[in-house]
Amino acid sequence: MVAVSYPTTLAQALDTLASGEHILFAGGTDLMVRCRVRPNVPAEFHHHVVFTDRVAELKQISPAMSADGNLVRIGAAVTMAEALRSPLVPNLLKQSLSGIAAPALRNRATLAGNICNASPAADTLPPLYLLDARVVLAKLGEQRTLPISEFILSPGKTALTQGEMLTHIELPQPSELPLCHYHKVGTRAANALTKVAFAGLARIEAGIVTDWRVAFGAVAPTVVRDRALEALVIGQPVSQLSHPETGLCQELLHAYGQVVRPIDDQRSTAQYRHTTALNLLQRFNRLLVS
Ligand SMILES: Cc1cc2nc3c(=O)[nH]c(=O)nc-3n(C[C@H](O)[C@H](O)[C@H](O)COP(=O)(O)OP(=O)(O)OC[C@H]3O[C@@H](n4cnc5c(N)ncnc54)[C@H](O)[C@@H]3O)c2cc1C
């Protein structure tokens, strides 16, 4: 028989987690699918369950300061719907959140659950990689902060250790670059899981690209973001990105063609994903000059 805890403070949650193996339950939208044995039968949990949705400290979205500047902190129990309503949440992240499933699911599901699920197709991950998000992890008496790219290890696997939980997501500011673009390719608008996802951010000043970042989801075991390739674009005239036949565009298509390595699965073929990912890259570049 599993025990169920409903802590109302972070200290209570960490105490409970320290007492043995537990499952953290945020919105439950992944867990209820994963732990359901058959349709119409209640989900089965093999460990004690700790609900996070009553922990006051985890329900906030707030500005904060750190050694390297201003931050936005998003608590682990903040739902997607709440994040969508907050003026502090960057537009790029909102673009990805608004395309996730349907409003009913977004009223329950959290950003933290989407991250900890560590799916290659999780919609919030490409924006979070581009925004240089960090995750704050806590266990009894300890706290550490990791870049999201070090937290997600492989499909379904994160750097969380026994007794540890994600408490906050931190987004360095300024994270709002003038041009941001998220595109999810799925079978239909609502409740479609992603076949390929693309996120792009850029800043153009006096015709020169002064910031340019792109990331792809569902085309590799974890999100693809390549800072060395981004550095090729920064400092170039934006006109270099307007025609697919320019040297820079060709170089980018060739290089991203090597790092984007999708697989065939029930949702799509590798070939379709590969071609689509490169088309989305070209489309983003064309948007910058239009
Ligand atoms: C019909 C349907 C449609 C969906 N559509 C999409 C979609 O379009 N795009 C998409 O990306 N996803 C989609 N999902 C997946 C899911 O809704 C998301 O991954 C969601 O963000 C999970 O959040 P949650 O709060 O419900 O997590 P939960 O199910 O509660 O938890 C997910 C995982 O995270 C762990 N966890 C939760 N909180 C913490 C914490 N604070 N610290 C450590 N671990 C924690 C849990 O233990 C569990 O392993 C869909 C799911 C369904 C059922």
The ligand as a Gaussian input file, in Angstrom:
#p B3LYP/6-31G(d) Opt

LIG

0 1
 C       -3.181000      14.127000     -23.817000
 C       -1.771000      14.613000     -23.548000
 C       -1.202000      15.537000     -24.410000
 C        0.103000      16.003000     -24.183000
 N        0.633000      16.907000     -25.062000
 C        1.894000      17.345000     -24.870000
 C        2.468000      18.280000     -25.779000
 O        1.840000      18.729000     -26.751000
 N        3.749000      18.685000     -25.554000
 C        4.478000      18.237000     -24.483000
 O        5.631000      18.653000     -24.345000
 N        3.949000      17.347000     -23.614000
 C        2.688000      16.893000     -23.765000
 N        2.158000      15.990000     -22.889000
 C        2.980000      15.501000     -21.776000
 C        2.709000      16.179000     -20.391000
 O        1.470000      16.799000     -20.327000
 C        3.807000      17.199000     -20.065000
 O        5.080000      16.565000     -20.080000
 C        3.587000      17.918000     -18.706000
 O        4.382000      19.076000     -18.709000
 C        3.948000      17.136000     -17.478000
 O        3.740000      17.966000     -16.339000
 P        3.004000      17.435000     -15.036000
 O        3.026000      18.550000     -14.051000
 O        1.688000      16.843000     -15.349000
 O        4.046000      16.289000     -14.599000
 P        3.781000      14.934000     -13.788000
 O        3.053000      13.943000     -14.616000
 O        3.236000      15.210000     -12.427000
 O        5.314000      14.477000     -13.631000
 C        6.126000      14.180000     -14.758000
 C        7.486000      13.678000     -14.244000
 O        8.178000      14.731000     -13.577000
 C        8.477000      14.365000     -12.224000
 N        8.353000      15.590000     -11.426000
 C        7.289000      16.427000     -11.365000
 N        7.583000      17.481000     -10.586000
 C        8.853000      17.311000     -10.155000
 C        9.729000      18.079000      -9.323000
 N        9.343000      19.234000      -8.783000
 N       10.979000      17.612000      -9.109000
 C       11.384000      16.453000      -9.648000
 N       10.604000      15.670000     -10.441000
 C        9.356000      16.101000     -10.680000
 C        7.451000      13.308000     -11.872000
 O        7.875000      12.486000     -10.798000
 C        7.365000      12.555000     -13.195000
 O        8.451000      11.683000     -13.348000
 C        0.860000      15.512000     -23.076000
 C        0.278000      14.589000     -22.191000
 C       -1.023000      14.139000     -22.424000
 C       -1.615000      13.148000     -21.461000

